[in-house]
Amino acid sequence: MSGESPTALRIGDASNWHFVNGHWQDGEDNLLKVSEAARAAPGASLYQHQYAFHRRLCYKDVRVQFAFRLKAHSDVGIMLRASDESHFHLLHFPNCGQACRAQHFWVALSRMDDTGYLKHVKLEMIRRVPSNAEIWLSADVTLKGNRIGERVGENGYFEAGGDLCFGAGHLGVFSTGGGEIRDLVIEGKPARAAAWADEISQPTNWFNPCPEPGYGPAQMPQDLVRLREGEILLSYTASEAMCVGTPRPFLSSSHDRGRTWSESEPLQVMQEDGGWLPARLNLTPGGRLIGLVKAKEGHFIAESKDRGRTWSESAPVDFGPLPDGMSELHIGPQAFLNLADGAMLLFLYGGHDLADPALTIGNWGAWHCRAYSVRSTDDGHTWSAPVNLDNSAGAGVSGQAGSLDLTEVCAAQMGDGGVMALIRPVYSPWMWETWSRDGGATWGPCVRGPLPGYATPNMLRMASGKVLVAHRLPSLTMHCSPDDGRTWDQGTQIDSALWVMGCMAEVEPDVALYTYCVESLMSGQLIRVTPSGLEPIRRG
């Protein structure tokens, strides 16, 4: 595209710009800057996503050069071939704390459509590019026809194509979480495109199931439990702010498949319930509603006969001795999994004492974790000893006691009876995957999983055999497998949130209710799984 006049992009008086979720302005050193007010607001569509579309600059083929800087949990990029704020391609650089401290640098090409979701065309870990936060990196993007190529820094390269379905369109910039972009220069022949459609806007897919800020504005969902008579229970904690104050547990319920929710009530399974280790609820295969509480003296289970409002005296739970090298085991975001034969699994993880206390988790390879399951065959009254989810010795490797890169576990039982688990890593760029063919009594060796991800809340297998898993990267992304975990789609970003943690349940055929944490009042979405992808069900 040489010989065509480069154009430096500035906000100016903003008359040529269309903003989504807040105003942009010019900053020092050619910075295109999101206003402080916009950064603090949640946004009406994807949480704290800020977009700025240029109403006049239209291209089909174009070269864009710029510099960008990422924070520990942020994203930044450029929109290409946009016709309105709901139809465009986004080339972006998703980051989260787990990715940047483990030297995982990612580039994504996504497509926004009428759903209000960002459908991932391609997500790739780019080698030879530093992931450290607060470093300015250069980007040189060339879009020609249905191919896009990008050089990142000195030695990184990303290429994608084949799914760039729009013709000529408008160009814009994107940021969330404090990602910054500057020195943006465009080179290309302007193209004719339809006038910018101001009247089309990104939809709002999320809602607040429990909008009672008096209980504390920072909510963390814990469990969704479907009772046999149709009521859905949602347990969560509320506090002054994330990681500030002592969280208090609450319970809400829905009788219309997650559309509306009752006023929250305090949840008190036992006196020690609360804080950062609240009770975890489950409807057992035998139909008992139980609450598991971790106290100083160990784990305890109580039972409720009145849908979680009152609880029996708690009984201690014996998981046997701690595995070698483990001083403590934590309950993960997905606690329980009921199996078709009436057995029940509980997933645990913890730090290994091989870690050097003088080193932080940011020192690559310094921290070590292992993941386990325990199994009950009598409806939760007694439990097995912890079983390592990485049985390397079972693969004929003598002296192996399992990976030291395993933290939080999510799992589902597939149609053939096998149990698939995906496990959040500390340093691996991919989630770890392992299978059990005997109901969790033993597990196969871990392998690198089908997709990257951190903070996986739980895995949901629907009655139709479709499987969903949500995780952190990019932001809040959900993947779907149409065939019991054998293959997976490219992923759909359904929202942007720092924490992501939450819970999922199937509330009607191929419709999932997902509640998740966004650093304020928790959000919920109803999502239908269709042959063409995920579609939101909007209330009202």
C-alpha positions in Angstrom: 0.0 0.0 0.0 3.0 2.3 -0.5 2.4 5.7 -2.1 -0.8 6.3 -0.3 -0.9 9.1 2.3 -0.7 7.9 5.9 -3.3 9.4 8.3 -2.6 9.8 12.0 -5.7 9.2 14.0 -6.8 11.6 16.8 -10.1 12.1 18.7 -10.1 15.9 18.3 -13.4 17.5 19.1 -15.0 14.0 18.8 -17.5 15.1 16.1 -16.3 12.3 13.8 -16.6 9.6 16.4 -19.2 7.2 17.7 -18.5 6.0 21.2 -19.8 2.9 23.0 -19.9 2.8 26.8 -18.2 6.1 27.3 -16.3 9.0 25.8 -12.7 8.9 24.4 -10.3 11.8 24.3 -6.7 12.7 23.2 -3.9 12.2 25.7 -0.2 13.0 25.8 2.2 11.3 23.4 -0.5 10.7 20.8 -2.5 8.6 23.2 -6.1 7.7 22.3 -7.6 7.7 25.8 -10.8 6.4 27.4 -12.2 9.0 29.8 -11.9 8.2 33.6 -15.7 8.3 33.9 -16.1 5.7 31.2 -13.5 3.4 32.7 -15.4 3.5 36.0 -18.8 2.7 34.6 -19.9 -0.9 34.0 -21.2 -0.3 30.5 -24.6 -1.2 29.0 -23.3 -4.1 26.8 -20.1 -6.1 27.4 -18.9 -5.1 30.8 -16.5 -2.1 30.7 -15.8 -2.5 27.0 -15.1 0.9 25.4 -15.3 1.4 21.7 -14.6 4.4 19.5 -15.7 4.1 15.8 -14.7 6.7 13.2 -17.8 7.7 11.3 -15.9 8.8 8.2 -12.8 6.6 7.8 -13.8 3.6 5.7 -11.5 1.0 4.2 -11.7 -2.5 2.7 -7.9 -3.0 2.5 -5.8 -1.1 5.0 -2.5 -1.0 6.9 -2.7 0.2 10.5 0.4 0.8 12.7 0.2 1.7 16.4 1.7 1.0 19.8 -0.2 -0.5 22.7 0.3 -1.3 26.4 -1.5 -3.9 28.5 -2.4 -4.0 32.2 -2.5 -7.1 34.3 -6.1 -7.7 33.2 -6.9 -5.8 30.1 -7.4 -5.8 26.4 -6.9 -3.4 23.5 -7.2 -3.5 19.8 -8.7 -2.1 16.6 -12.0 -2.5 14.8 -12.0 -3.2 11.1 -14.8 -3.1 8.4 -17.5 -1.9 10.9 -20.9 -1.0 9.6 -22.3 -0.1 13.0 -21.4 -0.8 16.7 -22.9 -4.4 16.4 -21.1 -5.5 13.2 -17.3 -5.4 13.0 -14.1 -7.4 13.3 -11.9 -6.8 16.3 -8.2 -7.6 16.3 -7.1 -7.5 19.9 -4.6 -8.5 22.6 -6.4 -10.2 25.5 -4.5 -10.4 28.8 -5.2 -11.5 32.3 -3.0 -11.8 35.4 -2.4 -15.6 35.0 -1.4 -15.1 31.3 1.1 -12.2 31.8 2.9 -13.7 34.8 3.3 -17.0 32.9 4.6 -15.4 29.7 1.6 -16.2 27.6 1.0 -13.4 25.0 -2.2 -13.8 23.0 -3.7 -12.3 19.8 -7.3 -12.7 18.9 -9.4 -12.0 15.8 -13.1 -11.8 16.8 -16.4 -10.8 15.1 -19.2 -8.9 16.7 -22.7 -9.6 15.5 -26.4 -9.2 16.5 -26.0 -11.4 19.5 -23.9 -8.8 21.3 -21.2 -11.5 21.7 -17.7 -11.5 20.3 -17.3 -14.7 18.3 -13.6 -15.8 18.2 -12.4 -16.5 14.6 -8.9 -17.3 15.9 -7.0 -17.1 19.2 -3.3 -17.8 19.2 -0.5 -17.7 21.7 2.2 -15.7 20.0 5.8 -16.7 20.9 8.7 -14.3 21.0 6.6 -11.5 22.5 6.9 -10.4 26.1 3.6 -10.6 28.1 4.7 -8.4 31.0 2.3 -5.7 31.9 3.1 -2.0 31.4 5.4 -2.6 28.4 4.7 -0.7 25.2 4.7 -2.9 22.1 4.4 -2.1 18.4 1.8 -3.5 16.0 1.8 -3.4 12.2 -1.5 -4.8 10.7 -2.2 -5.4 7.1 -5.8 -6.3 6.0 -6.1 -7.3 2.3 -9.0 -9.2 0.9 -10.0 -12.0 3.4 -6.5 -12.2 4.9 -5.1 -10.3 7.9 -1.4 -10.3 9.0 0.1 -8.6 12.0 3.6 -8.2 13.3 3.8 -7.7 17.0 7.0 -6.3 18.6 10.2 -7.3 16.8 9.6 -11.0 16.3 5.9 -12.0 16.8 3.5 -12.7 13.9 -0.2 -13.5 13.7 -2.1 -14.4 10.5 -5.8 -15.2 10.0 -8.4 -15.2 7.2 -11.2 -16.9 5.5 -13.9 -15.6 7.7 -13.7 -11.8 7.1 -17.2 -11.6 5.7 -17.8 -7.8 5.7 -17.0 -5.5 2.8 -15.6 -2.0 3.2 -16.3 -0.5 6.6 -15.4 1.9 9.3 -12.3 1.7 11.5 -12.1 2.2 15.3 -10.2 1.5 18.5 -11.1 -0.6 21.5 -10.0 -0.8 25.1 -11.0 -2.5 28.4 -9.4 -2.8 31.8 -7.0 0.1 31.1 -5.4 -1.2 27.9 -3.8 1.8 26.1 -3.2 2.6 22.4 -1.2 5.4 20.8 0.6 6.6 17.6 -2.1 5.1 15.5 -1.4 5.7 11.7 -3.6 4.4 8.9 -2.4 3.9 5.3 -4.8 2.8 2.5 -7.2 3.9 -0.1 -10.5 5.1 1.4 -13.5 3.1 0.2 -17.2 3.9 -0.1 -19.3 2.5 2.6 -22.8 3.0 3.9 -23.3 5.9 6.3 -22.7 5.1 9.9 -25.8 3.7 11.5 -26.2 5.5 14.8 -29.5 3.9 15.6 -28.0 0.4 15.9 -26.6 -0.4 19.3 -25.0 -3.4 21.1 -27.6 -5.2 23.1 -27.5 -5.8 26.9 -27.5 -9.6 27.5 -26.7 -9.6 31.2 -29.0 -8.9 34.2 -28.5 -8.7 38.0 -30.3 -11.6 39.6 -29.9 -10.2 43.2 -29.8 -6.4 43.0 -29.8 -5.8 46.7 -26.7 -3.7 47.3 -27.6 -3.3 51.0 -26.1 -6.8 51.6 -22.8 -5.6 50.0 -22.2 -4.4 46.5 -19.5 -7.1 45.7 -21.2 -10.4 45.0 -19.6 -13.8 44.3 -21.9 -16.6 43.2 -21.2 -20.1 44.6 -23.7 -22.7 43.5 -26.8 -23.1 41.4 -28.9 -26.1 42.6 -32.0 -27.3 40.7 -34.5 -28.9 43.0 -36.7 -31.7 41.8 -39.9 -29.6 42.0 -38.4 -27.0 39.7 -37.1 -24.4 42.1 -33.6 -23.2 41.5 -31.4 -22.1 44.4 -28.6 -19.6 44.0 -26.1 -19.3 46.8 -23.6 -16.4 46.9 -21.5 -14.2 49.1 -21.6 -10.4 49.4 -19.0 -8.0 50.8 -18.0 -4.3 50.7 -15.7 -4.9 47.8 -13.8 -7.8 46.3 -11.2 -9.0 48.8 -12.4 -6.3 51.3 -14.3 -7.1 54.4 -15.8 -10.4 55.4 -18.1 -11.9 52.9 -21.5 -13.0 54.1 -23.5 -15.9 52.5 -27.0 -15.5 51.0 -29.6 -17.6 49.3 -32.0 -16.6 46.5 -34.4 -18.7 44.5 -36.2 -18.7 41.1 -39.4 -20.5 40.1 -39.3 -19.4 36.4 -36.1 -21.0 35.1 -33.9 -18.2 36.2 -35.8 -15.2 34.8 -36.7 -13.7 38.1 -35.4 -14.2 41.7 -36.6 -13.9 45.2 -35.3 -11.4 47.7 -32.1 -12.8 49.2 -32.0 -14.4 52.6 -29.0 -15.1 54.9 -27.6 -18.6 54.4 -26.2 -20.2 57.5 -25.4 -23.9 57.1 -23.4 -24.0 60.4 -21.9 -21.4 62.7 -18.6 -21.3 60.9 -20.2 -20.8 57.5 -19.1 -17.5 55.9 -16.0 -15.6 55.0 -13.9 -16.6 52.0 -14.9 -20.3 52.4 -18.7 -20.4 52.4 -20.8 -23.5 52.3 -21.1 -25.4 49.0 -24.5 -26.7 48.2 -25.5 -29.8 46.2 -28.6 -31.9 45.6 -27.3 -35.4 46.0 -28.2 -38.3 43.7 -30.5 -39.5 46.5 -32.3 -36.2 46.6 -30.8 -34.7 49.8 -29.9 -31.0 49.8 -26.5 -30.8 51.6 -24.1 -28.1 52.5 -20.4 -28.7 52.9 -18.5 -26.3 55.1 -14.7 -26.1 55.7 -14.0 -25.1 59.3 -10.8 -25.0 61.4 -11.5 -28.5 62.6 -12.0 -30.0 59.1 -14.9 -30.4 56.8 -18.6 -30.8 57.8 -21.8 -31.7 56.0 -25.3 -30.6 57.1 -28.7 -31.3 55.4 -31.7 -29.1 54.7 -35.3 -30.4 54.5 -36.8 -27.0 53.6 -34.9 -25.9 50.5 -31.9 -24.4 52.3 -33.7 -22.2 54.8 -32.7 -24.2 57.9 -30.1 -26.9 58.4 -29.5 -30.0 60.5 -26.7 -30.5 63.0 -23.5 -30.9 60.9 -21.5 -34.1 60.8 -17.7 -34.3 60.3 -16.5 -35.6 57.0 -13.4 -37.8 56.8 -11.4 -37.5 53.6 -8.5 -39.5 55.0 -4.9 -38.3 55.4 -3.6 -35.4 53.3 -1.5 -36.5 50.4 2.2 -36.3 50.7 3.5 -32.7 50.3 0.1 -31.1 50.8 -0.6 -29.1 54.0 -4.2 -28.2 53.0 -6.8 -28.9 50.3 -9.3 -26.3 49.0 -12.7 -26.8 47.4 -12.6 -25.4 43.9 -15.1 -23.3 42.0 -16.9 -26.5 41.0 -17.3 -28.5 44.1 -19.6 -31.4 43.4 -20.4 -33.7 40.4 -23.2 -36.2 40.5 -22.7 -39.4 38.5 -25.2 -41.5 36.6 -24.6 -44.5 38.9 -25.5 -42.6 42.0 -21.9 -41.9 43.1 -20.7 -38.3 43.8 -17.4 -36.6 43.3 -15.9 -33.6 45.1 -12.9 -31.7 43.6 -10.1 -30.4 45.7 -6.7 -28.7 45.1 -3.9 -27.1 47.0 -0.4 -25.8 47.1 2.5 -28.3 47.3 5.2 -27.7 49.9 7.9 -27.9 47.2 7.2 -24.2 46.5 9.9 -21.8 47.8 8.2 -19.3 50.1 10.8 -16.7 49.2 9.5 -16.6 45.6 6.2 -15.3 44.4 3.8 -16.9 41.9 5.2 -14.3 39.3 8.5 -16.1 39.2 7.9 -18.7 36.4 7.9 -22.2 37.8 8.1 -21.1 41.5 4.7 -22.3 42.7 3.4 -25.8 42.6 -0.1 -27.2 43.0 -1.9 -30.5 42.7 -5.6 -31.4 42.1 -7.6 -34.3 43.6 -11.0 -35.8 43.7 -12.8 -37.7 46.5 -15.7 -40.1 45.8 -18.8 -41.0 47.7 -21.0 -44.1 46.9 -23.4 -43.6 49.8 -25.0 -40.3 49.0 -22.3 -38.2 50.7 -22.2 -39.9 54.1 -18.7 -41.3 53.6 -15.9 -40.4 51.2 -12.7 -41.9 49.8 -9.2 -40.6 50.3 -8.1 -38.0 47.8 -7.1 -39.4 44.3 -4.6 -37.4 42.2 -6.1 -36.3 39.0 -2.8 -36.9 37.1 -2.0 -40.5 37.3 1.2 -40.5 35.4 2.3 -43.7 37.0 -0.7 -45.4 35.5 0.8 -44.6 32.1 3.8 -46.8 32.9 6.0 -43.9 34.1 7.5 -45.2 37.3 8.1 -42.8 40.2 5.7 -40.2 38.9 3.2 -38.6 41.4 1.4 -36.2 39.0 1.8 -32.8 37.6 2.6 -29.8 39.9 0.7 -27.3 37.7 -2.9 -28.2 38.6 -5.2 -25.9 40.5 -9.0 -25.5 40.1 -11.0 -28.3 38.5 -14.1 -28.4 36.4 -15.6 -31.7 35.2 -18.6 -33.4 33.6 -19.7 -37.0 32.9 -20.2 -37.7 29.2 -22.7 -39.9 27.5 -20.4 -42.9 27.5 -19.9 -42.7 31.2 -16.4 -41.2 31.1 -15.7 -38.2 33.3 -13.7 -35.4 31.6 -11.9 -32.8 33.8 -10.3 -29.6 32.7 -7.9 -28.1 35.2 -6.7 -24.5 35.5 -2.9 -24.3 35.2 -0.4 -22.1 37.0 2.1 -21.9 34.2 0.8 -24.0 31.2 -0.7 -21.9 28.4 -3.4 -24.6 28.0 -5.8 -26.1 30.5 -4.8 -29.6 31.5 -7.2 -32.4 30.6 -7.7 -35.8 32.2 -10.3 -38.5 32.0 -11.7 -41.1 34.4 -13.3 -44.3 33.0 -14.3 -45.7 36.4 -16.3 -42.9 38.0 -13.4 -41.0 39.5 -11.9 -43.9 41.3 -8.8 -43.5 39.1 -7.7 -40.9 36.5 -5.6 -41.2 33.4 -2.5 -39.1 32.8 -3.0 -35.4 32.2 -2.6 -34.1 28.7 -2.6 -30.6 27.4 -6.3 -29.6 27.0 -8.1 -28.3 23.9 -8.1 -24.6 24.9 -6.5 -22.0 27.2 -8.3 -20.8 30.2 -8.2 -19.7 33.8 -10.8 -19.5 36.6 -13.1 -22.1 35.1 -16.2 -22.0 37.2 -17.7 -25.3 36.2 -18.3 -27.6 33.2 -21.9 -28.2 32.2 -23.1 -31.2 30.1 -26.6 -30.7 28.7 -29.1 -33.4 28.2 -28.5 -33.2 24.5 -24.8 -34.0 24.9 -23.6 -30.5 24.3 -20.9 -29.4 26.8 -20.2 -25.8 28.0 -17.2 -24.4 29.8 -16.5 -20.8 30.7 -13.2 -19.3 31.7 -11.0 -16.2 31.8 -9.3 -15.5 28.5 -10.3 -13.5 26.6 -12.1 -11.9 29.5 -15.2 -14.1 30.0 -15.2 -16.7 27.1 -17.5 -19.7 26.8 -16.7 -22.7 24.7 -19.1 -25.3 23.4 -18.5 -28.9 22.5 -21.2 -30.6 20.4 -19.9 -34.1 20.9 -19.2 -34.9 24.6 -15.9 -33.0 24.8 -14.3 -34.5 21.7 -14.2 -31.3 19.7 -14.7 -27.7 20.7 -15.6 -24.4 19.0 -13.3 -21.4 18.8 -15.1 -19.7 21.8 -17.5 -16.8 22.3 -16.8 -13.9 24.6 -20.1 -13.3 26.3 -18.9 -10.6 28.7 -15.8 -8.9 30.1 -15.0 -9.5 33.8 -12.0 -9.7 35.9 -13.1 -12.5 38.2 -15.4 -14.6 35.9 -16.0 -17.2 38.7 -19.6 -18.4 38.9 -21.9 -21.3 38.3 -24.0 -22.8 35.5 -27.1 -25.0 35.2 -29.3 -26.2 32.4 -32.7 -24.6 33.0 -34.5 -25.9 29.9 -33.4 -28.0 26.9 -30.2 -26.5 25.5 -30.6 -23.3 27.6 -27.9 -22.5 30.3 -28.2 -20.1 33.2 -24.8 -18.7 34.0 -24.2 -16.4 37.0 -20.8 -14.9 37.4 -18.8 -12.3 39.3 -17.9 -8.9 37.8 -16.5 -7.0 40.9 -19.9 -5.6 41.7 -23.4 -7.0 41.7 -23.1 -10.4 40.1 -24.4 -10.8 36.6 -26.5 -13.5 35.0 -27.2 -14.6 31.5 -29.6 -17.1 29.9 -27.8 -18.6 26.9 -29.3 -20.9 24.2 -26.9 -23.3 22.5 -27.8 -23.6 18.8 -26.2 -25.4 15.8 -24.8 -22.0 14.7 -23.5 -21.0 18.1 -24.5 -19.3 21.4 -27.4 -17.0 21.5 -28.6 -14.8 24.4 -32.1 -15.0 25.8 -32.9 -11.5 26.9 -35.4 -11.0 29.7 -38.5 -8.9 29.0 
